[in-house]
């Protein structure tokens, strides 16, 4: 009898012991920059997940993991065998490939991506944060203008010896042309009560108006309106009504996470398009047909290049909500003695509350308010 009782209590522990934790970060092999939303599957199956917006992944599998595959559009697929000697967290480096999947034109037959896009479009209003009764959150925003390492190496800096070059790179890692930071608290109540309070704000380095303008324009808060705003320009949303007639969609991969499926779909305006469009990748989750991740950039970018990335997280109550937004600029028309500056923007959202009780009296008539002490925050505040 005691043996059976012992077995009964040990069974849950044995089940937990079978979980294998997989973690790490995925990088571009050449630039050493992290890669967002890399598709990760285990044991030559569709079971897995995707890296987050900063290239990090951390998940558990209820079976022994012998093999992990990393796949990402525009990069060579990497398969890694896992043994007892494998140490986690992993550092994974993917090599860029020459495949141009976005150039594919689908001309005949039923496109499997269309069913998924139409489902996402049909659920667009449900998943749009602005259709919630209310929400609130805090955010931390950081915009950096720095020198592009690759362009720096192509200039006369190459005349320096190795030790000097190391000093230059170390300086680049610690110093930037401009750093702009802010923290804010936002409240929203349907249909149009919307307040944001800037609780902290600071800027250092160059006060170039071009940099400041771009930092403040950012991108649309979510990817659910008819048009997506990027640096003040409105682009037709690939999940707007009728988008399958205007955009080319290609189902590239699928991943199973529990009972749900994530579909990875590339999008690009059709060659006959006569609208201002985007191209990139949509990660659509079958749970609510919501956007899980998105990578997008304008099709034509003569003055500067920009890529936006958005990560959504599911919160209690079943609502998907923006969780992090990135944007990266390349200033094509600016150079500093042959070296191009680049802009890197990050927005982290936290303390999200879905449908909280908010009184109309709590809203100011001014949409954005800056607290009196916002520019007087100490260094320890920013460090936290």
C-alpha positions as MATLAB code, in Angstrom:
seq = 'XXXXXXXXXXXXXXXXXXXXXXXXXXXXXXXXXXXXXXXXXXXXXXXXXXXXXXXXXXXXXXXXXXXXXXXXXXXXXXXXXXXXXXXXXXXXXXXXXXXXXXXXXXXXXXXXXXXXXXXXXXXXXXXXXXXXXXXXXXXXXXXXXXXXXXXXXXXXXXXXXXXXXXXXXXXXXXXXXXXXXXXXXXXXXXXXXXXXXXXXXXXXXXXXXXXXXXXXXXXXXXXXXXXXXXXXXXXXXXXXXXXXXXXXXXXXXXXXXXXXXXXXXXXXXXXXXXXXXXXXXXXXXXXXXXXXXXXXXXXXXXXXXXXXXXXXXXXXXXXXXXXXXXXXXXXXXXXXXXXXXXXXXXXXXXXXXXXXXXXXXXXXXXXXXXXXXXXXXXXXXXXX';
ca = [
       0.000    0.000    0.000;
       2.797    2.415    0.910;
       4.458    1.637   -2.423;
       1.329    2.654   -4.337;
       0.975    5.841   -2.300;
       4.620    6.737   -3.007;
       4.133    6.095   -6.718;
       1.004    8.287   -6.740;
       2.912   11.258   -5.335;
       5.961   10.708   -7.533;
       4.054   10.625  -10.834;
       3.620   14.424  -11.080;
       7.282   14.881  -10.266;
       8.286   12.453  -12.994;
       6.148   14.393  -15.470;
       7.883   17.636  -14.529;
      11.277   15.996  -14.804;
      10.587   15.212  -18.461;
      10.346   18.915  -19.298;
      13.468   20.138  -21.049;
      14.135   23.858  -21.002;
      15.527   25.436  -24.157;
      16.903   28.978  -24.069;
      19.290   31.281  -25.883;
      19.694   34.209  -28.269;
      19.808   34.306  -32.090;
      22.236   36.651  -33.877;
      23.085   37.720  -37.396;
      26.436   36.040  -38.049;
      27.863   39.052  -39.866;
      26.617   42.064  -37.897;
      26.299   40.270  -34.539;
      22.925   42.023  -34.124;
      20.065   40.013  -32.650;
      17.358   38.678  -35.000;
      13.673   39.022  -34.023;
      11.019   36.311  -34.347;
      13.274   33.517  -35.620;
      11.226   30.319  -36.028;
      12.449   27.539  -33.703;
      11.292   23.918  -33.903;
      12.497   20.768  -32.149;
      13.084   17.142  -33.138;
      12.401   17.705  -36.858;
       8.758   18.546  -36.156;
       6.545   21.642  -36.213;
       6.562   21.822  -32.408;
       8.289   24.911  -31.136;
       8.112   28.671  -30.791;
       9.590   31.902  -32.132;
      12.328   34.085  -30.670;
      11.097   37.358  -29.218;
      11.724   40.814  -30.619;
      15.243   40.854  -29.125;
      16.166   37.435  -30.529;
      15.742   35.679  -27.180;
      13.936   32.391  -26.671;
      13.051   30.451  -23.527;
      10.585   27.564  -23.619;
      10.111   24.030  -22.297;
       9.402   20.821  -24.191;
       7.772   17.749  -22.651;
      10.149   15.350  -24.393;
      13.858   14.817  -24.842;
      15.196   17.348  -27.339;
      17.689   15.854  -29.781;
      17.586   18.459  -32.524;
      16.686   22.160  -32.860;
      16.059   23.922  -36.161;
      16.327   27.688  -36.605;
      14.727   29.200  -39.701;
      14.372   32.842  -40.692;
      13.450   34.531  -43.926;
      16.526   35.720  -45.791;
      18.854   33.460  -43.785;
      20.168   29.938  -44.169;
      18.364   27.376  -42.017;
      20.479   26.021  -39.176;
      19.979   22.620  -37.545;
      21.712   21.904  -34.263;
      22.067   18.528  -32.546;
      21.534   18.587  -28.779;
      23.609   16.295  -26.560;
      24.356   15.993  -22.867;
      27.322   18.331  -23.411;
      25.160   21.128  -24.881;
      25.126   24.136  -22.597;
      22.209   26.529  -22.305;
      21.549   29.357  -22.958;
      22.624   28.891  -26.567;
      24.262   31.503  -28.755;
      22.993   30.906  -32.281;
      24.401   32.661  -35.369;
      22.500   32.611  -38.670;
      24.094   33.365  -42.021;
      22.327   35.594  -44.524;
      21.262   33.880  -47.759;
      20.604   35.169  -51.263;
      17.058   33.816  -51.550;
      14.521   36.454  -52.571;
      11.201   34.920  -51.552;
       9.463   38.288  -51.685;
       9.914   38.350  -55.445;
       7.583   35.371  -55.970;
       4.372   36.183  -57.822;
       1.489   33.748  -57.292;
      -0.468   33.569  -60.519;
      -2.612   30.422  -60.346;
      -4.263   28.089  -57.876;
      -5.624   28.687  -54.412;
      -3.242   30.540  -52.138;
      -3.263   28.933  -48.645;
      -2.130   32.236  -47.122;
      -5.350   33.962  -48.206;
      -7.533   31.991  -45.783;
      -5.305   33.044  -42.889;
      -5.149   36.696  -43.966;
      -8.938   36.834  -44.410;
      -9.412   35.375  -40.916;
      -7.024   37.960  -39.479;
      -8.892   40.709  -41.326;
     -12.271   39.430  -40.095;
     -11.015   39.517  -36.481;
      -9.239   42.845  -36.861;
     -11.810   44.898  -34.927;
     -11.931   42.363  -32.103;
      -8.144   42.390  -31.750;
      -7.711   46.150  -32.108;
      -6.748   47.570  -28.665;
      -8.826   50.680  -29.373;
     -11.967   48.535  -29.414;
     -11.415   47.512  -25.801;
     -13.625   49.278  -23.265;
     -10.468   50.645  -21.641;
      -6.793   49.962  -21.064;
      -3.788   51.449  -19.310;
      -0.056   50.813  -19.339;
       3.344   52.340  -18.662;
       6.086   52.512  -21.272;
       9.798   53.167  -21.539;
      11.084   54.607  -24.814;
      14.662   54.938  -25.995;
      15.989   56.353  -29.263;
      19.704   56.257  -30.067;
      21.577   57.809  -32.975;
      24.980   56.240  -33.421;
      27.500   55.473  -36.148;
      27.014   52.478  -38.407;
      29.840   50.102  -37.628;
      30.047   48.659  -41.151;
      30.353   52.072  -42.804;
      32.946   53.126  -40.220;
      35.126   50.179  -41.135;
      34.987   51.173  -44.804;
      36.421   54.662  -44.185;
      39.951   55.800  -43.475;
      39.581   54.250  -40.014;
      40.859   51.139  -41.762;
      44.257   52.890  -41.779;
      44.421   52.532  -37.995;
      46.220   49.601  -36.408;
      44.304   46.835  -34.624;
      44.682   48.328  -31.140;
      43.368   51.709  -32.284;
      40.503   50.013  -34.085;
      39.560   48.232  -30.874;
      39.546   51.564  -29.057;
      37.270   53.052  -31.733;
      34.849   50.136  -31.472;
      34.868   50.355  -27.677;
      34.090   54.061  -27.914;
      31.195   53.316  -30.302;
      29.748   50.805  -27.851;
      29.727   53.370  -25.044;
      29.099   56.674  -26.824;
      26.294   57.749  -29.168;
      25.603   60.884  -31.183;
      22.269   61.270  -29.408;
      20.266   59.459  -26.748;
      16.627   60.311  -26.107;
      14.709   58.567  -23.316;
      11.218   58.914  -21.925;
       8.842   57.122  -19.586;
       5.095   57.569  -19.716;
       1.742   56.396  -18.382;
      -1.220   56.076  -20.742;
      -4.941   55.659  -20.106;
      -7.585   54.988  -22.747;
     -11.360   54.721  -22.528;
     -13.606   53.926  -25.459;
     -14.473   55.608  -27.752;
     -11.974   58.480  -27.753;
     -10.704   59.382  -24.266;
      -6.923   59.079  -24.480;
      -4.319   60.612  -22.168;
      -0.580   60.108  -21.881;
       1.505   61.547  -19.054;
       5.253   61.888  -19.643;
       6.728   61.083  -16.250;
      10.384   61.317  -17.303;
      12.254   62.711  -20.278;
      15.859   63.446  -21.162;
      18.045   63.954  -24.219;
      21.820   64.013  -24.551;
      24.253   64.546  -27.410;
      23.390   66.249  -30.687;
      20.087   68.158  -30.737;
      19.730   67.616  -34.490;
      16.075   68.434  -35.366;
      15.967   65.594  -37.914;
      16.806   63.060  -35.210;
      14.298   64.513  -32.760;
      11.543   64.594  -35.406;
      12.043   60.929  -36.291;
      12.135   59.863  -32.654;
       8.784   61.522  -32.014;
       7.039   60.190  -35.127;
       7.679   56.505  -34.407;
       4.976   54.159  -35.726;
       1.323   53.260  -35.233;
       0.575   51.862  -31.790;
      -0.937   48.719  -33.324;
      -1.190   47.033  -36.720;
      -4.991   46.984  -36.908;
      -6.110   50.241  -38.527;
      -6.767   50.540  -42.290;
      -3.514   52.439  -42.617;
      -0.290   51.988  -40.679;
       1.665   55.158  -39.941;
       5.455   55.062  -40.213;
       7.344   58.332  -39.674;
       4.265   60.372  -40.531;
       3.414   58.494  -43.749;
       0.315   56.281  -43.967;
       0.709   52.861  -45.608;
      -2.103   50.495  -46.586;
      -2.378   47.736  -43.990;
      -1.854   44.198  -45.403;
      -4.768   42.984  -43.250;
      -7.181   45.676  -44.407;
     -10.372   44.696  -46.250;
      -9.609   43.497  -49.789;
      -5.867   43.286  -49.165;
      -5.574   39.902  -50.938;
      -6.258   41.749  -54.206;
      -3.550   44.316  -53.518;
      -0.805   42.376  -51.768;
       1.022   39.158  -52.613;
       0.979   36.773  -49.649;
       3.089   33.647  -49.233;
       2.735   31.115  -46.408;
       6.332   30.401  -45.448;
       6.146   28.307  -42.306;
       3.960   27.104  -39.442;
       4.727   26.327  -35.813;
       2.599   24.500  -33.253;
       2.601   25.911  -29.731;
       0.290   23.863  -27.536;
      -3.117   23.772  -29.196;
      -2.433   26.871  -31.278;
      -0.670   27.419  -34.587;
       1.482   30.341  -35.652;
       1.482   31.031  -39.403;
       4.396   32.978  -40.867;
       3.353   34.877  -43.980;
       5.354   37.236  -46.188;
       3.568   40.158  -47.808;
       4.472   42.560  -50.591;
       2.446   44.894  -52.849;
       1.592   43.365  -56.202;
       3.605   44.590  -59.171;
       0.537   46.370  -60.512;
      -0.056   48.138  -57.183;
      -0.819   51.868  -57.305;
      -0.791   52.522  -53.558;
       1.803   53.222  -50.890;
       2.521   49.832  -49.362;
       4.717   47.867  -47.003;
       6.525   44.562  -47.277;
       7.630   42.169  -44.592;
       6.388   39.307  -42.423;
       3.211   38.658  -40.444;
       3.056   36.058  -37.668;
      -0.635   35.177  -37.255;
      -1.739   33.116  -34.255;
      -4.776   30.844  -34.712;
      -5.864   31.819  -31.195;
      -8.204   34.664  -32.122;
      -6.484   35.049  -35.512;
      -4.422   37.767  -33.889;
      -1.132   39.285  -34.933;
       1.611   37.827  -32.760;
       4.590   39.515  -34.430;
       5.120   41.781  -37.404;
       8.169   42.995  -39.325;
       7.513   45.658  -41.951;
       9.179   48.368  -43.986;
       8.061   50.723  -46.763;
       8.613   49.394  -50.272;
      10.361   52.572  -51.401;
      12.679   54.520  -49.083;
      14.792   57.089  -50.975;
      15.608   59.476  -48.107;
      16.052   57.032  -45.260;
      15.438   53.362  -44.599;
      13.247   52.197  -41.743;
      12.126   48.800  -40.483;
       9.505   48.449  -37.755;
       8.922   45.421  -35.544;
       6.022   44.784  -33.187;
       5.559   42.071  -30.582;
       2.141   41.265  -29.089;
       1.409   39.338  -25.914;
      -1.807   37.662  -24.793;
      -3.102   38.999  -21.475;
      -5.738   37.641  -19.061;
      -9.171   37.929  -20.579;
      -8.005   36.722  -23.968;
      -6.816   40.053  -25.368;
      -3.654   40.364  -27.442;
      -1.902   43.658  -26.722;
       1.266   45.406  -28.010;
       4.181   44.530  -25.755;
       7.267   45.872  -27.515;
       7.880   48.024  -30.595;
      11.213   48.473  -32.359;
      12.248   50.681  -35.244;
      15.600   51.033  -37.004;
      16.529   53.973  -39.251;
      19.238   54.361  -41.861;
      19.831   57.996  -42.803;
      20.577   57.646  -46.523;
      21.020   61.372  -47.118;
      23.232   62.029  -44.110;
      26.893   61.163  -43.740;
      29.645   62.326  -41.436;
      32.955   62.173  -43.262;
      31.809   59.073  -45.092;
      30.252   57.424  -42.030;
      26.467   56.991  -41.944;
      24.542   57.548  -38.719;
      21.796   55.086  -37.817;
      18.833   55.403  -35.487;
      17.671   52.664  -33.117;
      14.360   52.996  -31.299;
      12.840   50.736  -28.653;
       9.529   50.926  -26.774;
       8.868   48.541  -23.881;
       5.325   48.297  -22.512;
       4.568   47.072  -18.994;
       1.913   47.144  -16.248;
      -0.774   46.502  -18.858;
      -4.349   46.523  -17.544;
      -7.187   45.365  -19.798;
     -10.611   46.963  -19.215;
      -9.763   48.632  -15.884;
     -12.296   50.872  -14.169;
     -11.379   54.389  -15.303;
     -13.535   57.409  -14.558;
     -14.031   59.983  -17.302;
     -12.983   62.613  -14.766;
      -9.485   61.116  -14.751;
      -8.890   62.340  -18.298;
      -7.349   65.687  -19.062;
      -8.448   67.818  -22.002;
      -4.799   67.820  -23.087;
      -3.805   64.597  -24.842;
      -0.159   64.616  -23.713;
       0.950   66.089  -20.401;
       4.556   66.456  -19.239;
       5.071   66.304  -15.474;
       6.941   69.229  -13.933;
       9.808   67.053  -12.684;
      10.015   64.902  -15.846;
      13.369   66.405  -16.852;
      14.820   66.235  -13.331;
      14.995   62.477  -12.812;
      18.174   61.112  -11.225;
      20.416   58.525  -12.922;
      19.218   55.706  -10.649;
      15.681   56.261  -11.974;
      16.829   55.710  -15.540;
      18.934   52.716  -14.573;
      15.848   51.039  -13.110;
];
